[in-house]
């Protein structure tokens, strides 16, 4: 078994077609078919159910796929680390983060990182914490900023460094406000028009639980928005939204209001224990910790944990 065979296997599995996979790999189809046949012979198991126009993984193929992806990711990590030895003039960092952090912590850190290491390629993946943990475990990411959960803390395969704890706050339009004053209770908040995020957002579940525990039902007028859209909707006066304090720091055209009984979330930086971070990823991790500390400085709603 070799890496080229595994690369061919994973490509066929992802594309679902031998001809298209061969084109993607810049191979002749017979060469790719021989690679897969040799791999199957060495493993003693068929990896694909082959039918006209339909390629499906067997049970053996399903078991091999995550392991093959991890081995290929490790190979890429080694190559990147060797390139890093040139002094971070080359390399790549694959960073995952929820959308709420991409518009705050990640945006700040990337600006500095690009200025320091212009030759390092950056790949950013936006997703919910659960999906990011799956991608991290599968070798698709080097680092992931996650909303800390029991699953992440207890996963023995992951190292999770707490970076910051922040409150959730309410944002309202400056020009078309729905709320008066700087304080409110949950009942008053539930009565005004609200913009609810997609269910993939961890904070959506947090706010829904707070309303449920108080026996309240929020007046949701727009549901399912992503962060950039919700910020714009609030600015235009369509309603209010509950967001992390880091998001509210530089959001234009809005003001933030503290919740009467603060809801908080903890942000951690995770990576796999069994894979050594490249120099570029290590530099990114250190910069994210520094940036988290700077965001927390002088802001009572954000606390640095790094």
Buried (B, 14 or more C-beta within 10 A) or exposed (E): EEEBBBBBBBBBBEBBBBEBBBBBBEBEBEEBBBBBEBBBEEBEBBBBEEEEEEBEBBEBBEEBBBEBBBBBBBBBBEEBBEBBEEEBEBBBBBBBBBBBBBBBBBBBBBEEBEEEBEEBEBEBBBBBBBBBBBBBBBBBBBBBBBBBBEEBEEBEEBBBBBBBBBBBBBBBBEEEBBBEEEEBEBEEBBEBBBBBBBEBBBBBEBBBEBBEEBEBEBEEBBEBBBBEBBBBBBBEBBBBBBBBBBBBBEBEBBBBBBBEEEBBBBBBBBBBEEBBBBBBBBBBBEBBBBBBBBBBEEBEBBBBBB
